[in-house]
Amino acid sequence: MAYKIFDSCVFVPGLSTTECASWVQAIGSLMAIAVAWFIASRQANRLAAEKVFDEAQRTIEKVAPAIAIIEEAVADLKSIHDETLNSIERGAFRPPFDALDRARRYAEVFNTIQIANMPSVECAKVALRVRKLLSDSDGVLNLTINRLDPQQTTLGATEDVIGFHISVLEEQVQKLKSELVRINAR
């Protein structure tokens, strides 16, 4: 035996209980659709963000070896530069005996980087410039060494080709890094 508690709708007076049930069902259906849309849009946004992050990671993975090689080459060229300056200041100029081999090694290692895989044209241009600079490093070292007089105790601006070469390489590293930031900001 069923008991009838209300004769009309509690939410909207004047509607019968069957009409009220229909309205509650309609409103519930609209809320379910809205919740489903909200969940789907959040998932789509999360997937899009993951895709952008993955793309940024792939970009970094393509360029990171180039940056690492350049930074290591710059650090080594700086040490060669410092060793040369120290030997000049001591009055016993002696270029680091393995300096040319070290410079050639960086050029050889950098040549293994696939420039075609660079993520942008600008990155590829910078990589080509760096490849040229690194392949010229042993020539730059030779030029500096040949310009020096064994009696010199300072390195003049015209002789300091290594220092200039290092600054150009550092500038290229910064360009590559800023291009990476620009690409990842898109």
C-alpha positions in Angstrom: 0.0 0.0 0.0 1.5 3.3 -1.1 1.1 6.5 0.7 0.8 9.8 -1.1 2.7 12.4 0.9 2.2 15.5 -1.5 -0.4 16.2 -4.0 1.7 18.7 -5.9 5.4 19.4 -6.6 7.4 20.7 -3.7 9.8 22.8 -5.9 7.2 24.4 -8.1 3.7 24.7 -6.5 0.9 24.0 -9.0 2.7 21.2 -10.9 1.5 17.6 -10.4 4.0 15.1 -9.0 4.4 13.5 -12.5 5.1 16.8 -14.1 7.6 17.6 -11.3 9.3 14.3 -11.8 9.7 15.1 -15.5 11.3 18.5 -14.8 13.7 17.0 -12.2 14.7 14.3 -14.7 15.3 17.0 -17.4 17.3 19.2 -15.1 19.4 16.2 -14.0 20.0 15.2 -17.6 21.3 18.7 -18.4 23.5 18.7 -15.4 24.9 15.3 -16.4 25.7 16.6 -19.9 27.4 19.7 -18.4 29.5 17.6 -16.1 30.5 15.2 -18.9 31.4 18.2 -21.1 33.5 19.7 -18.3 35.4 16.4 -17.7 36.0 15.9 -21.4 37.3 19.4 -21.9 39.7 19.0 -18.9 41.0 15.8 -20.4 41.5 17.4 -23.8 43.3 20.4 -22.2 45.5 18.0 -20.2 46.3 16.0 -23.3 47.1 19.1 -25.3 49.4 20.3 -22.5 51.2 16.9 -22.4 51.6 17.1 -26.2 53.2 20.6 -25.9 55.5 19.4 -23.1 56.5 16.3 -25.0 57.3 18.4 -28.1 59.3 20.8 -26.0 61.2 17.8 -24.5 61.9 16.4 -28.0 63.2 19.9 -29.1 65.5 20.1 -26.1 66.7 16.5 -26.7 67.6 17.5 -30.3 69.5 20.7 -29.3 70.9 19.7 -25.9 73.9 17.7 -27.3 74.9 20.6 -29.5 74.7 23.0 -26.5 76.7 20.6 -24.3 79.4 20.2 -26.9 79.7 24.0 -27.5 79.8 24.8 -23.8 82.5 22.1 -23.2 84.5 23.4 -26.2 84.2 27.0 -24.8 85.3 25.9 -21.4 88.3 24.0 -22.8 89.2 26.9 -25.1 89.1 29.2 -22.1 91.4 26.9 -20.2 93.8 26.8 -23.3 93.5 30.6 -23.4 94.3 30.9 -19.6 97.2 28.4 -19.9 98.6 30.5 -22.8 98.2 33.8 -20.9 99.8 32.3 -17.7 102.8 31.0 -19.7 103.2 34.4 -21.3 103.0 36.2 -18.0 105.6 33.9 -16.5 107.8 34.9 -19.4 108.0 31.3 -20.6 105.5 31.2 -23.5 104.6 27.7 -24.1 101.3 26.9 -25.8 99.5 23.9 -24.3 101.0 21.0 -26.2 97.7 19.2 -26.8 95.7 22.4 -27.5 95.3 21.8 -31.3 94.2 18.2 -30.8 91.7 19.2 -28.2 90.3 21.8 -30.6 90.1 19.3 -33.4 88.3 16.8 -31.2 85.4 19.2 -30.5 85.1 20.0 -34.2 84.9 16.2 -35.0 82.4 15.6 -32.3 80.2 18.5 -33.3 80.3 17.3 -36.9 78.4 14.1 -35.8 75.3 16.3 -34.9 72.6 16.1 -37.5 71.9 19.7 -38.4 68.9 18.6 -40.4 67.3 17.4 -37.2 67.5 20.9 -35.6 64.0 22.1 -34.6 64.1 25.4 -36.5 65.9 27.1 -39.3 67.5 29.5 -36.8 68.9 26.6 -34.7 70.3 25.0 -37.9 71.9 28.3 -38.9 73.5 28.7 -35.5 74.7 25.0 -35.6 76.3 25.6 -39.0 78.1 28.7 -37.7 79.3 26.8 -34.6 80.4 23.9 -36.8 82.5 26.4 -38.8 83.8 28.1 -35.7 84.8 24.8 -34.1 86.5 23.6 -37.3 88.4 26.9 -37.4 89.5 26.6 -33.7 92.8 24.8 -34.4 93.5 27.5 -37.0 92.7 30.2 -34.5 95.1 28.6 -32.0 97.8 28.3 -34.6 97.3 31.9 -35.6 97.6 33.1 -32.0 100.6 30.9 -31.3 102.4 32.1 -34.5 101.7 35.8 -33.7 103.4 35.5 -30.4 107.0 36.4 -29.7 108.6 34.1 -27.2 109.8 37.2 -25.3 106.3 38.6 -24.9 104.9 39.0 -21.4 101.4 40.2 -22.3 98.9 39.2 -24.9 97.7 42.2 -26.9 94.3 42.6 -28.4 95.6 41.8 -31.9 97.2 38.6 -30.7 94.2 37.5 -28.6 92.4 35.8 -31.4 91.5 32.9 -29.0 89.7 35.3 -26.7 87.6 36.7 -29.5 86.9 33.3 -30.9 85.6 32.2 -27.4 83.3 35.2 -27.2 81.8 34.4 -30.6 81.2 30.8 -29.6 79.6 32.0 -26.3 77.4 34.3 -28.3 76.3 31.4 -30.5 75.4 29.3 -27.4 73.2 32.1 -26.2 71.5 32.4 -29.5 70.8 28.6 -29.5 69.4 28.8 -26.0 67.2 31.8 -26.8 66.0 30.1 -29.9 65.1 27.1 -27.8 63.1 29.3 -25.4 61.4 31.0 -28.3 60.4 27.6 -29.8 59.1 26.2 -26.5 57.1 29.4 -25.8 55.0 28.8 -28.9 
